[in-house]
Amino acid sequence: MRNIRDILTKSQLFGGLPEEHLAEVEKIAVERRYEKGEVIFADGDEGIGFYLIASGSVNVYKLSPDGKEQILHIVKEGETLGAVPVFSGKSFPANARAITRSHLLFFDRQRFVRMITGKPSLTMNLLALLAMRLREFTLQVENLSLREIPGRLAAHLLHLSREQGDRDVVALNLSKARLANLLGTGPESLSRALGALKRKGLVEEDGPRLRLLDRDRLEALAEMGKDAG
């Protein structure tokens, strides 16, 4: 079992902070555990605090009026959840649910704000995180509105390769149904898009992984947003 200090040290937000700051963050961290499928917060709930994923993964999603679920992003180990609405003083704009059994650290907004007052290095880390989240949402809106499905898939595979640190092979880590939802399409359309990428020699399946055969053409497809044929 990892201790809280180790979790903080390896996290996106707190990694690299001096020991004295980590000690202060550790004091206000509250451990919470969620079973697979358990809701962490709902759309419209008051943003009284944010979370750090210690282990597991969390699905952030919106529900359409007819109950259809649209995945916004998947939050993984070491990443934060709910920081943007908390520090803008707003309610949560989406739902969050544990994909797997998950261990989270919860940080109360008021206690955290008091703690960071007068600590510029911690404040800068937080600002960088919020800026990155805004960029992620901007790119996602662009991805769903401007790109056809093969372009969305190409962009996602390139993102995974950067995230996983392997230029040539990516692990999807999601079922095809969940991936289709994340890309704003259906499983059949996703299968057709994947088949098109394979026929064009851009990717090949390697068990549960995908091998990127032509990164330059994938980047061109992701940039154009549609299949040029």
Secondary structure in CASP SS format (residue, H / E / C, confidence):
PFRMAT SS
TARGET T0000
AUTHOR 0000-0000-0000
METHOD secondary structure of the structure
MODEL  1
M C 1.00
R C 1.00
N C 1.00
I H 1.00
R H 1.00
D H 1.00
I H 1.00
L H 1.00
T H 1.00
K C 1.00
S C 1.00
Q C 1.00
L C 1.00
F C 1.00
G C 1.00
G C 1.00
L C 1.00
P C 1.00
E H 1.00
E H 1.00
H H 1.00
L H 1.00
A H 1.00
E H 1.00
V H 1.00
E H 1.00
K H 1.00
I H 1.00
A E 1.00
V E 1.00
E E 1.00
R E 1.00
R E 1.00
Y E 1.00
E C 1.00
K C 1.00
G C 1.00
E C 1.00
V E 1.00
I E 1.00
F E 1.00
A C 1.00
D C 1.00
G C 1.00
D C 1.00
E E 1.00
G C 1.00
I C 1.00
G E 1.00
F E 1.00
Y E 1.00
L E 1.00
I E 1.00
A E 1.00
S E 1.00
G C 1.00
S E 1.00
V E 1.00
N E 1.00
V E 1.00
Y E 1.00
K E 1.00
L E 1.00
S C 1.00
P C 1.00
D C 1.00
G C 1.00
K C 1.00
E E 1.00
Q E 1.00
I E 1.00
L E 1.00
H E 1.00
I E 1.00
V E 1.00
K E 1.00
E C 1.00
G C 1.00
E C 1.00
T E 1.00
L E 1.00
G C 1.00
A H 1.00
V H 1.00
P H 1.00
V H 1.00
F H 1.00
S H 1.00
G C 1.00
K C 1.00
S E 1.00
F C 1.00
P C 1.00
A C 1.00
N E 1.00
A E 1.00
R E 1.00
A E 1.00
I C 1.00
T C 1.00
R C 1.00
S E 1.00
H E 1.00
L E 1.00
L E 1.00
F E 1.00
F E 1.00
D E 1.00
R H 1.00
Q H 1.00
R H 1.00
F H 1.00
V H 1.00
R H 1.00
M H 1.00
I H 1.00
T C 1.00
G C 1.00
K C 1.00
P H 1.00
S H 1.00
L H 1.00
T H 1.00
M H 1.00
N H 1.00
L H 1.00
L H 1.00
A H 1.00
L H 1.00
L H 1.00
A H 1.00
M H 1.00
R H 1.00
L H 1.00
R H 1.00
E H 1.00
F H 1.00
T H 1.00
L H 1.00
Q H 1.00
V H 1.00
E H 1.00
N H 1.00
L H 1.00
S H 1.00
L H 1.00
R C 1.00
E C 1.00
I H 1.00
P H 1.00
G H 1.00
R H 1.00
L H 1.00
A H 1.00
A H 1.00
H H 1.00
L H 1.00
L H 1.00
H H 1.00
L H 1.00
S H 1.00
R H 1.00
E H 1.00
Q H 1.00
G C 1.00
D C 1.00
R C 1.00
D C 1.00
V E 1.00
V E 1.00
A E 1.00
L C 1.00
N C 1.00
L C 1.00
S C 1.00
K H 1.00
A H 1.00
R H 1.00
L H 1.00
A H 1.00
N H 1.00
L H 1.00
L C 1.00
G C 1.00
T C 1.00
G C 1.00
P H 1.00
E H 1.00
S H 1.00
L H 1.00
S H 1.00
R H 1.00
A H 1.00
L H 1.00
G H 1.00
A H 1.00
L H 1.00
K H 1.00
R H 1.00
K C 1.00
G C 1.00
L C 1.00
V E 1.00
E E 1.00
E E 1.00
D E 1.00
G C 1.00
P C 1.00
R E 1.00
L E 1.00
R E 1.00
L E 1.00
L C 1.00
D C 1.00
R H 1.00
D H 1.00
R H 1.00
L H 1.00
E H 1.00
A H 1.00
L H 1.00
A H 1.00
E H 1.00
M H 1.00
G C 1.00
K C 1.00
D C 1.00
A C 1.00
G C 1.00
END
